[in-house]
Amino acid sequence: MSIHDHARPSLIEQSLLGAVVLALVAMVSLPVARSGSETFGWLPFWLLALPLSAWAVARLLRLREQRAWTRARQIGLGQMASVHVLQPIPGRTASAGPLRRAA
């Protein structure tokens, strides 16, 4: 994985932006899509606001991961940082200590 992999939007982000575009087209084309319904409530919320908020969260998470990746490269961990974390420490057992009983 390189830093350039984070520059492109993920498939989830692309799908959410596609849903936003379709929602905008539906709201402009269909007057019913701009109102509310008894079953679903306020339709612009479901059509536009929810995909936009999901896209914003996905983008923020991707940017946060990109910053962590950049920080790891700056301190010299490089691409094998996750592999080193998963390797056991020589001379130690896998268990953290004796099991405790629930009170």
Residue frames as qw, qx, qy, qz and C-alpha x, y, z in Angstrom:
[[0.000, 0.891, 0.453, 0.000, 0.00, 0.00, 0.00],
 [0.449, 0.130, 0.004, 0.884, 1.42, 3.35, -0.91],
 [0.007, 0.426, 0.313, -0.849, 0.51, 6.92, -0.12],
 [0.241, 0.123, -0.456, -0.848, -1.04, 7.23, -3.58],
 [0.232, -0.319, -0.907, -0.147, -3.60, 4.54, -2.75],
 [0.117, -0.565, -0.604, 0.550, -5.14, 6.94, -0.25],
 [0.027, 0.281, -0.159, -0.946, -5.39, 9.78, -2.77],
 [0.312, -0.140, -0.684, -0.644, -8.11, 8.06, -4.79],
 [0.616, -0.194, 0.258, -0.719, -11.66, 7.84, -3.38],
 [0.264, -0.073, 0.957, -0.093, -12.67, 4.37, -2.28],
 [0.159, -0.267, -0.823, -0.475, -15.48, 2.40, -3.88],
 [0.180, -0.617, -0.700, 0.313, -17.72, 3.25, -0.94],
 [0.064, -0.552, -0.076, 0.828, -17.08, 6.97, -1.37],
 [0.085, 0.095, -0.608, -0.784, -17.73, 6.77, -5.11],
 [0.175, -0.422, -0.869, -0.190, -20.98, 4.87, -4.51],
 [0.147, -0.653, -0.530, 0.521, -22.17, 7.41, -1.94],
 [0.005, 0.435, -0.179, -0.882, -21.40, 10.32, -4.26],
 [0.125, -0.118, -0.788, -0.591, -23.30, 8.50, -7.02],
 [0.173, -0.573, -0.792, 0.120, -26.28, 8.16, -4.67],
 [0.091, -0.597, -0.226, 0.764, -26.09, 11.89, -3.92],
 [0.068, 0.207, -0.488, -0.845, -26.13, 12.73, -7.63],
 [0.185, -0.327, -0.861, -0.343, -29.11, 10.44, -8.21],
 [0.167, -0.623, -0.637, 0.422, -30.90, 12.04, -5.26],
 [0.020, -0.472, 0.043, 0.880, -30.30, 15.52, -6.66],
 [0.150, -0.008, -0.691, -0.707, -31.66, 14.45, -10.05],
 [0.216, -0.472, -0.853, -0.049, -34.72, 12.90, -8.39],
 [0.137, -0.618, -0.455, 0.627, -35.36, 15.99, -6.28],
 [0.058, 0.367, -0.252, -0.893, -35.07, 18.33, -9.27],
 [0.208, -0.041, -0.777, -0.593, -37.14, 16.10, -11.57],
 [0.403, -0.459, -0.776, -0.157, -39.86, 14.91, -9.20],
 [0.234, -0.569, 0.136, -0.776, -41.73, 17.39, -7.03],
 [0.848, -0.427, -0.217, -0.227, -42.91, 14.54, -4.80],
 [0.799, 0.027, -0.356, 0.484, -39.27, 13.86, -3.82],
 [0.171, 0.423, -0.246, 0.855, -39.07, 17.35, -2.28],
 [0.570, -0.498, 0.019, -0.653, -41.88, 16.74, 0.17],
 [0.241, -0.297, 0.846, -0.371, -42.49, 14.36, 2.99],
 [0.620, -0.121, -0.657, -0.411, -44.43, 11.13, 3.19],
 [0.728, -0.503, 0.139, -0.444, -46.26, 9.43, 6.00],
 [0.988, -0.043, -0.111, 0.099, -44.19, 6.27, 5.64],
 [0.764, 0.185, -0.146, 0.601, -40.66, 7.66, 5.27],
 [0.339, -0.732, -0.177, 0.564, -40.90, 11.16, 6.69],
 [0.175, 0.883, -0.156, -0.406, -38.99, 14.00, 5.06],
 [0.913, 0.331, 0.177, 0.156, -37.69, 12.51, 1.78],
 [0.396, 0.826, -0.299, 0.267, -34.84, 14.98, 1.12],
 [0.471, -0.670, 0.543, -0.188, -33.30, 13.81, 4.39],
 [0.861, -0.060, 0.505, 0.022, -33.30, 10.18, 3.26],
 [0.766, 0.595, 0.164, 0.178, -32.34, 10.96, -0.32],
 [0.408, 0.784, -0.181, 0.431, -29.68, 13.60, 0.18],
 [0.301, -0.801, 0.376, -0.354, -28.63, 14.24, 3.77],
 [0.876, -0.338, 0.341, -0.042, -27.92, 10.65, 4.80],
 [0.876, 0.321, 0.082, 0.350, -25.70, 9.76, 1.80],
 [0.259, 0.819, -0.205, 0.469, -23.86, 13.08, 2.20],
 [0.500, -0.722, 0.385, -0.284, -23.21, 12.51, 5.89],
 [0.951, -0.111, 0.269, 0.106, -22.07, 8.92, 5.23],
 [0.701, 0.578, -0.032, 0.416, -19.71, 10.20, 2.52],
 [0.047, -0.860, 0.296, -0.412, -18.30, 12.83, 4.90],
 [0.749, -0.526, 0.383, -0.121, -17.60, 10.19, 7.56],
 [0.935, 0.175, 0.191, 0.241, -15.95, 7.87, 5.01],
 [0.481, 0.745, -0.120, 0.447, -13.79, 10.71, 3.74],
 [0.311, -0.817, 0.349, -0.336, -12.76, 11.80, 7.24],
 [0.886, -0.315, 0.339, 0.013, -11.81, 8.24, 8.12],
 [0.837, 0.409, 0.090, 0.352, -9.76, 7.93, 4.94],
 [0.214, 0.835, -0.217, 0.457, -7.97, 11.21, 5.62],
 [0.592, -0.688, 0.356, -0.224, -7.29, 10.14, 9.19],
 [0.947, -0.047, 0.267, 0.175, -5.79, 6.88, 7.96],
 [0.633, 0.651, -0.023, 0.419, -3.70, 8.80, 5.43],
 [0.121, -0.864, 0.316, -0.372, -2.31, 11.07, 8.18],
 [0.796, -0.465, 0.380, -0.066, -1.46, 8.03, 10.31],
 [0.902, 0.278, 0.169, 0.283, 0.27, 6.43, 7.34],
 [0.374, 0.799, -0.153, 0.444, 2.27, 9.59, 6.69],
 [0.426, -0.777, 0.361, -0.290, 3.21, 9.85, 10.37],
 [0.925, -0.208, 0.308, 0.072, 4.34, 6.20, 10.41],
 [0.773, 0.490, 0.042, 0.401, 6.55, 6.81, 7.39],
 [0.069, 0.881, -0.227, 0.410, 8.04, 9.92, 9.01],
 [0.553, -0.664, 0.461, -0.201, 9.12, 8.04, 12.12],
 [0.144, 0.530, -0.820, -0.161, 10.55, 5.23, 10.01],
 [0.658, -0.003, 0.691, -0.299, 8.06, 2.43, 10.43],
 [0.140, 0.291, -0.726, -0.607, 7.46, 2.17, 6.70],
 [0.670, 0.011, -0.433, -0.603, 5.23, -0.37, 5.03],
 [0.606, -0.038, -0.789, 0.093, 6.00, -3.21, 7.43],
 [0.197, -0.358, 0.454, -0.792, 4.72, -1.44, 10.56],
 [0.799, -0.184, 0.048, -0.570, 1.68, -3.66, 10.95],
 [0.864, 0.142, -0.481, 0.044, 3.74, -6.84, 10.50],
 [0.330, 0.332, -0.630, 0.620, 6.13, -5.91, 13.32],
 [0.460, -0.316, 0.326, -0.763, 3.26, -5.26, 15.71],
 [0.901, -0.060, -0.113, -0.415, 1.76, -8.69, 15.10],
 [0.688, 0.281, -0.634, 0.215, 4.98, -10.67, 15.69],
 [0.750, -0.629, -0.205, -0.001, 5.32, -12.14, 19.20],
 [0.076, -0.848, 0.478, -0.214, 8.08, -10.97, 21.50],
 [0.697, 0.212, -0.670, 0.143, 10.73, -13.70, 21.94],
 [0.270, 0.098, -0.753, 0.592, 10.68, -15.30, 25.37],
 [0.387, 0.009, 0.370, -0.844, 7.12, -14.29, 26.23],
 [0.205, 0.295, 0.933, 0.008, 4.05, -16.45, 26.30],
 [0.059, -0.414, -0.558, -0.717, 0.87, -15.57, 24.47],
 [0.388, -0.729, -0.560, -0.057, -1.24, -15.12, 27.60],
 [0.033, 0.729, -0.155, 0.666, -1.16, -11.85, 29.49],
 [0.163, -0.352, 0.677, -0.626, -1.63, -13.48, 32.88],
 [0.037, 0.195, 0.965, -0.174, -3.84, -15.83, 34.85],
 [0.257, -0.473, -0.574, -0.617, -7.54, -15.79, 34.14],
 [0.133, -0.046, 0.539, -0.831, -9.68, -14.02, 36.70],
 [0.038, -0.466, -0.884, -0.025, -13.09, -15.13, 37.76],
 [0.158, -0.530, -0.266, -0.790, -16.04, -12.79, 37.39],
 [0.039, -0.043, 0.646, -0.761, -17.33, -11.38, 40.66]]
